[in-house]
Amino acid sequence: MRLLALSPVMRQARLVLATGALVAMVVFATGCDKLKARDHINSGTAAFKAGNFSAAADNFKMAVDLDPSIPNIRIYLATAYIQQYIPGTETEENKKYAQAAIDELNKTLASDPKNVLATQYLANVYYQMKDFPKAQEWSRKVVELDPKDKGALYTLGVIPWIQFVAADREARIASKMRMEDPGPIKDPKDRAALKEKYWQSLTDGIEYEKKALAVDPEYENAMAYMNLLIRYRADLDDTKEDFVKDSKEADDWVQKSLETTKIKAERKAANPNAK
């Protein structure tokens, strides 16, 4: 499973740019600079649609310089920057794209602190950068602005699992356990140390996924992470009986996810134009 796939927020931005919807924001603008800004937005949108993100960024930057009052223009500039960022590549050249996006988003929030879109984008950029503490911080801010943002709730559930996986694997290796061996972790000292450090965050992650599912009961990605969070947390259980019980609950979430995926596929086949 790719953990750092393009988020729904970024996909939405790409759609808006690809369809040229941003141009509508400035169609009725007046004045020489505003007209020039509109031309750069047209050019930037065309470049973005063609996959030329560098040219798109250059044009959006010129539009910002000419008329920074265009609604959300810095967000679209940030989108063009982040499209050039490659997650996991630690070169300075690569990281500058992420930082440029962060700078534009912060400028947006400086003048509009409750801009949900900019807040969502910041959470997404930090997630792609694997700066998980900041991704959590900004995802929580998204939820403060919009308690029903299922994407932010989902992310807040995913991150605790990501942070626990390596530690769980190391503890299993130290206990001479394979990944497929039933738990809990054999060494009581290691298990207690991990439980103190990770139990609450994993439990919080489960609660966040439950909240995401309360918003969208057919959110199969949240179901998948309910499985992972419960299954991995079971390694910290005190008894084999608790481990078996939690593993059964995790299996149930796998089945729910598969059933939901099948139902949605059948629904889509019956009505291809349905959203």
N, C-alpha and C positions, 0 to 999 in steps of 0.2 A: 504494500500500500504506500503510495506517495504522500508523505505528510505535508509537503510544502507545495502542493498543487495550487494553481491560481484560485484565489478565493472568490466567492460569489460577488463580493464588492468589486474586485478587479475585473471580473467578467462583465459586470454591469457597465463599468466605465469604458471598457473596450467596445461594447455594443453601442453606447451613446456616441462615442467618437466615430465608430465605423459608419453609423447611419447619419452622421453630420448633425445630430440634434443640437449640439452646442451652438451651431451657427444661429439657430433660432433665437438665442438669447440676445444677440446683438444686431439682428436684422434691422431694427428700427433706430439704431444708434445714429447720432448726428455728429458732425464735426470731422475735420480732416484726420486727426489721430484715431478717432473711433472707426472711421472707414478703413484706414490702414490696418487697424487691429482686426477688423472683420476679414480683410483679405488674408492676413496671416493665419487666422483661425481656419479659413477655407483651405489654405495650403497645408496647414498642420493636420487638419482632419483627413485630407486626401493622402498625405504621407503616412499617417497612422494606419489608415485603411489598407494601404499598400504594404504595411509592415516595415516602413522606413522610420523607425522610432527616433533616430537621431535627428532627422530633418523635421519630424513632428515636434520634437522638443525645441529645436531652434525657432520654429515658427510660433509656437505657443509662448516661448520666452519673449519674442519680439512683441507679441500681442499684450503680454503682461506689462512690458515696459511702456507701451503706448497707452494702454487703458487698464490699469490694475483693478478697476471697479467692476469689470465684467464678472457676473456671478460664477463662482467656482472655477474660474480660469486657472488659478494656481493648482487646483486639484487635478485638472487635466494635464497641466505641465508635469506635475508629480507622477501621473500615470505614465506619461511618455518616458520619464526618467527610469521608473521602476521596471518598465519593459526591457530596459537595457541591462538590468541587474541580473546576474546569474547566481542564485542561491548556492552557497557552499564554496564559491570561488573567493579566496581571501586576498586577491591582489588589490593594491591601492586604487588602480584604475577602475576595478569593478565596484569597490566599496563607495566610490565617489558618487555613483548613480543613486545608491540608496540614501546617502547623506543629502544629496541634492533634493530628492523627493521629500525627505523629512523636513528640510528647511522650508520648502514651499508649503507643506501642510501646516507647519507651525506658524507661518505667516498668515495663513488663512484663519487659524484659530486665534491668533492675536487680535484680529478684528471681529471675529465671530466665534466666541468660545463654545457655543452650543451647536456648532456645525457637526451634525452626526456623520456626514460622509467623510469629512476630513479626519474625524476621530476614528472611524472604521479603518480608513486607509493607514493611519499611523499604526494601529494595532496589527494590521496585515503586513506592513513593511518590517516591523520589528520581528514578527513571526517568521517571515522569510529569511531574515538575518540570523535567526536562531537566538535572538536576544529575548529569551523567554520571560525573564522578570518584567521587562518593559512591555512585551506583548500582553502579559497578564494585566499590567497596570492600565494599559490603554483599552483592553477588552472590557475591563471593569468600568471604565469611563463610558464606553459605548452602552453598556447595560444600564448605567445611571441615566443616560439620556434616553434610552429606549429599552425598557425591561423585557420587551418581546423580540429583541434581536437574537434570533436563534443561532446565527453564525458566531456571534461573540460568546454566547453561552456554550456552544459546542467547543470553541477554541479553549475556553477556560476549563473544559473537561479534558481535552486532549493533552494539554501541557503537563499536568501532573503525571500522566502515564509516560510521556517522553522522558521526563526527569527521573523516573524510577527504573526504567528498563535496564539500563547499564548496571545499576547497583544490584538489581535482582539477579542479573546474569552472573555477576561476579560472586555473589553470595552462593549461588547454586554450584558454581565451579569449585569454590572453596569447600563446599560440603560434598564434593564428588557426585553431584546430581546432574543429569542431563536435563535439557530444557523440557523434554517430554515426560520426565519422571513426575509422578504425583508429589505434591507438596504436603505440608508446608516445608519451608527451609529447615533442614535437619539440625544445624548448629543453633542451639537456643540463644547463645550470645549474639550471633550475627542477626538472628531473627528479631531479637528484642531491640537491638540498635536500629535496625531498619524500620521496625514498627514505630519507634519513637520519632524517627525523622520523617517517615513518609505516610503513615497511616491516615493522618488527618487530611493531608493534601489529596490523597487518592479518594478518600471519602467525600471531600468537597467536590472533586472532579465528577464523581458519580451524581452528586446532587445537581451540578450544573447541567449534565446531560439529561437528567430528569426534567429540568426546567426547559431545556431545548425541546424535549419531546412533548411537554405540556403545550408549547407554542405550536408545534407541528408533530402530531402523533405518528406521521408516516416518515419521519426523518430517519432514514435507514443508516446514515452515517453516525448519528448519535447512538443508535442501537448497537452499531458495531463497536463503538468505544465503551458502551455500557458493558459489553462482553469483556473487552480488554481490561478495563479498570477493575471489574469484579474478579476476573480470573487472576490477574497479577497480584491484586491485594490479598487474595487467598493464600499466597505464599507466606503471608505474615500472620496467618491464623495460629491460634495456640494449640489446636487439636486437629487430627486427621478428619474427625467428624465435621468440624466447621469447614475444613477445606473441601470436602466432598459436597457439602451443602452449597457453598459458594460456587463451586465448579458447575453444579447443576443449574444454578441461576444464570451463570455465564452462558451455558449451552442454550438455555431458553432464549436469551437475547440473540444468539446466533440464528436460531430458528426464526425468531420474529423478523430479523433483518432480511433473511432469505425470502420469507413469505411476503414481506412488504415490497421487496424488489420485484417479485413475480407479479403481484397485484398491480403495481404501477406499470409494469411492462405490458400486461394484458390490457389495462385501461388505455395506454398509449396506442396500442395496436388497434383497439376498437375505435378510437377517436384520435387520429394522428395530429389534428390541429389543436388538441387540448393542451393547455399550459401545464 
